[in-house]
Structure formats: C-alpha cells, structure tokens
Amino acid sequence: MKLYDMHVHTRGISKCSRLSAEELCAALKEDGTDGFCLTNHYAARHVDLPFHDWLCKYRDEFYKTKEIAAGYGLGALFGIEVTDPERRDFLLYGVTPDCLFEEERPLWEFPLPELHAFAARHGALLFHAHPYRFNGVPADAADIDGIEINCHPLYLTSHEEDVRRYAEAHHLLLSCGSDYHGDIYKAHCGVWLPDDIQDATQLPAFFKKGQPALLVHTIDPERARATVIH
C-alpha cells in the first residue's frame, strides 16, 4: 500500500498556493508521501484567461505536475476542487482531465445535486472538503459520496471526530488530505491506496469496496503558529 495525500494545490492554477509543481513534489517527497491527488481550485476567482483557455491550462498543469512527480518517484492522480454556488468546496475523485471540456457551463455554476449527478455520470465520487471550517456544516448526505478529514494546520483542527461522526451516521466514505498550499508546515496524512492504482479513474471502485485506511495528522497548534507564512 502507498500513502496518497488526497488534497494538494499548485500555484499554476490555485492562486492561493505558493507552490510550483516542482516545489510541491519536492515537499511531498521530503514528507515521505508516496503520491498525491492534485485538486486545484475550480472557481471563478482563479480564472485568469478566457474560460476554454483556462481549462486547457488546468489540464496541462496536471500533466506537467505528473511528469515532475515521476522524477521524484511519486504517483500523481487527477482531481478537482470545485466551489459550488453556496461557496462550499467539493472534491471530485475519479474524473479525467477530458471531463473539463464536456459541459457548456462552468462546474462552479452547478447546484450541488447537479454536481453530484455530474460525478455519477463519470463514475466518480464527490466529497465535501473541510465541511466544518469557518463554522460550516456538512452538505446533505444525499448529495455527496463522502466527506473529508482536512489536516491543513493553518486552521488548527481537522474536526476529525465531527467528520467521522457525520460519515458514520450517514454511511459516507472518508478521505484525508493536507490541503497543502506551502503557507505553513506540511501535514503528513492521506489515504492508503493499493500499489496498482495508477489512474484516478480506479479510485471509485477501490473506495466502494470498503472504507480505505487513513493516516490522519494530529495538528500541532504551536508549530502551526510558528511556521505560518503571512
């Protein structure tokens, strides 16, 4: 089994990230992670080109990062972090870069049930990212497949107990990631995936076999305060 951080960003797309693709891969290698799912932001505020050109840029950022990752001996999977009309963030696992071009409207315009239906059409899974952040609450369980334990140290807590409680009550899957932006120390966390996972489209079948094992990082508030980059 290999440890994959299921939530990371590069600045080529995610304006809030400080990390180039090279810097991300170097940090993950140093962290001892085996691979990652690149979940760059898909939201209007990150678009800096005509929309179709930006989609091409989004796709190309993944392929560039995947090539760099191979040089570090890291696996790289494609994912998307979509912001919905209510400004909540959701992680799409199991889609391909080609899916970016199959809709006439941007995904950020999709109400959550429609976004969930989009995931289902592609055989993918939709996870609510960091649902308890900023006093938030998880989305209706009927509209998601899972929920994330988000270990970004900047927010001082992963809300692990709350996330696990909600997932258990509503029979949802769990994911885990560092939400790494290079703005604070790297949390060592993720999901244990089989060695034969080579492509994001293999993720849904694996998750559906049963809840994968997670490695959840215990956030150190003192270290977080000492390492945050303003």
C-alpha positions in Angstrom: 0.0 0.0 0.0 1.1 3.6 -0.7 0.2 6.8 1.1 -1.5 9.3 -1.1 -2.2 12.9 0.1 -5.7 13.4 -1.4 -5.8 17.2 -1.4 -2.9 19.5 -2.6 -2.5 22.6 -4.8 -0.1 24.3 -7.2 0.1 28.0 -7.9 -0.2 27.4 -11.7 -3.9 27.2 -11.1 -4.7 27.8 -7.5 -3.9 31.5 -6.8 -3.8 30.9 -3.1 -1.0 28.3 -3.4 2.7 29.3 -3.0 3.9 26.1 -4.6 5.2 25.5 -8.1 4.7 21.9 -9.3 8.4 21.3 -8.6 8.1 22.7 -5.1 5.0 20.6 -4.4 6.7 17.4 -5.5 9.9 18.1 -3.6 7.9 18.8 -0.4 5.8 15.6 -0.8 9.0 13.5 -1.3 10.6 15.0 1.8 7.4 14.4 3.7 7.6 10.7 2.9 4.4 10.6 0.9 4.1 8.1 -1.9 1.8 10.0 -4.1 -0.9 12.7 -4.3 -4.2 13.8 -5.9 -3.8 17.2 -7.4 -7.0 19.0 -6.6 -6.5 22.5 -7.9 -9.3 25.0 -7.4 -12.0 25.2 -9.9 -13.7 28.5 -9.1 -14.3 31.8 -10.9 -11.8 33.7 -8.8 -9.0 31.5 -10.0 -9.7 32.0 -13.7 -7.2 34.4 -15.4 -7.7 33.5 -19.1 -10.7 33.1 -21.4 -12.6 30.1 -20.0 -11.6 27.5 -22.6 -8.0 28.6 -22.4 -8.1 28.3 -18.7 -9.5 24.8 -18.9 -6.6 23.9 -21.1 -4.2 25.5 -18.6 -5.9 23.5 -15.8 -5.4 20.2 -17.7 -1.9 21.0 -18.7 -0.9 21.9 -15.1 -1.9 18.4 -14.0 0.2 16.7 -16.8 3.2 18.9 -16.1 2.9 18.1 -12.4 2.5 14.4 -13.1 5.7 14.4 -15.2 7.7 16.1 -12.5 6.2 13.8 -9.8 7.5 10.8 -11.8 11.0 12.1 -11.5 10.6 12.1 -7.7 9.1 8.6 -7.7 5.7 9.9 -6.8 2.3 8.8 -8.1 0.1 11.6 -9.3 -3.7 11.4 -9.7 -6.1 14.0 -11.2 -8.7 15.6 -9.1 -10.8 18.8 -8.9 -11.8 21.0 -6.0 -15.0 22.7 -7.2 -16.6 25.6 -5.4 -20.4 25.5 -5.6 -22.8 28.4 -5.8 -23.0 28.4 -2.0 -19.2 28.9 -1.8 -18.7 25.4 -0.4 -15.8 23.2 -1.7 -16.1 19.7 -3.0 -13.5 17.2 -4.2 -14.1 15.2 -7.3 -12.2 11.9 -7.4 -12.4 9.6 -10.4 -12.7 12.1 -13.3 -10.2 12.6 -16.1 -8.9 15.9 -17.4 -11.1 15.4 -20.5 -14.2 15.8 -18.5 -13.4 19.5 -18.1 -14.5 20.1 -21.7 -17.7 18.2 -21.7 -20.0 20.8 -20.1 -21.2 24.1 -21.6 -21.4 25.7 -18.2 -18.6 26.0 -15.6 -18.9 23.5 -12.8 -19.0 26.3 -10.2 -22.4 27.2 -11.5 -23.8 23.7 -10.8 -26.0 23.4 -7.7 -24.8 20.6 -5.5 -27.4 17.9 -6.7 -26.4 18.7 -10.3 -22.7 18.5 -9.4 -23.3 15.1 -7.7 -25.1 14.0 -10.9 -22.1 15.1 -13.0 -19.9 13.0 -10.8 -22.2 10.0 -11.1 -22.3 10.3 -14.9 -18.5 10.0 -14.9 -18.4 7.1 -12.4 -16.7 9.5 -10.0 -17.1 10.3 -6.3 -17.9 13.7 -4.7 -16.5 14.5 -1.3 -17.3 17.6 0.8 -14.0 19.2 1.6 -13.3 20.6 5.1 -17.0 20.8 5.8 -16.7 22.2 9.4 -14.3 25.0 8.5 -15.5 28.5 9.4 -18.4 27.0 11.4 -19.7 25.3 8.3 -21.9 22.2 8.3 -21.7 19.1 6.0 -23.8 19.0 2.9 -26.9 16.9 2.7 -25.7 13.3 2.6 -27.9 12.5 -0.3 -25.9 14.9 -2.5 -22.4 13.6 -1.7 -20.5 10.3 -1.6 -18.1 11.2 1.2 -16.6 13.8 3.5 -13.0 14.9 4.1 -10.8 15.0 7.2 -8.8 18.0 6.3 -5.5 18.3 8.1 -4.4 21.8 7.0 -2.5 23.1 10.1 -3.5 26.7 9.4 -7.0 26.1 10.8 -5.6 24.4 14.0 -8.0 21.5 13.9 -9.1 18.8 11.5 -12.5 18.3 13.1 -11.8 14.6 12.8 -14.3 13.5 15.4 -17.1 15.5 13.9 -16.3 14.3 10.4 -16.2 10.7 11.5 -19.5 11.0 13.4 -21.3 12.5 10.4 -19.9 9.9 8.0 -20.9 7.1 10.3 -24.4 8.4 10.8 -25.0 8.8 7.1 -22.9 5.9 5.7 -20.5 8.2 3.8 -16.9 7.5 2.8 -14.0 9.3 4.3 -11.0 10.9 2.6 -8.0 12.7 4.1 -5.6 15.3 2.8 -3.2 18.1 3.9 -4.8 20.8 1.7 -1.1 21.8 1.2 -0.5 25.3 -0.2 3.0 25.9 1.0 1.7 28.5 3.5 2.5 26.5 6.6 4.2 23.2 7.6 3.3 20.1 5.6 0.9 17.8 7.4 1.8 14.1 7.0 -1.5 12.5 6.1 -3.6 10.8 3.4 -5.3 7.6 2.2 -3.6 4.3 1.8 -4.0 3.1 -1.8 -3.0 -0.2 -3.4 0.2 -0.3 -5.4 -1.7 -0.9 -8.6 -3.7 2.3 -8.5 -2.2 4.2 -11.5 -5.1 6.4 -12.6 -7.7 8.4 -10.8 -10.5 6.5 -12.6 -9.5 3.5 -10.5 -10.3 5.3 -7.2 -14.1 4.9 -7.1 -14.1 1.2 -7.4 -11.5 0.9 -4.7 -13.4 3.2 -2.3 -16.6 1.3 -2.9 -15.0 -1.9 -1.8 -14.9 -0.5 1.7 -13.5 2.4 3.6 -9.8 2.7 2.9 -7.4 3.1 5.8 -6.5 6.7 6.5 -3.5 8.4 8.1 -4.8 11.5 10.0 -2.3 14.1 11.1 -2.6 15.5 14.6 -2.2 19.2 14.1 0.3 20.9 16.4 -1.1 24.4 17.1 2.3 25.8 18.4 4.1 24.5 15.3 1.4 25.9 13.1 1.6 29.4 14.6 5.4 29.3 14.3 5.5 28.2 10.7 2.6 30.1 9.1 3.7 32.4 6.2 1.7 35.6 6.1 
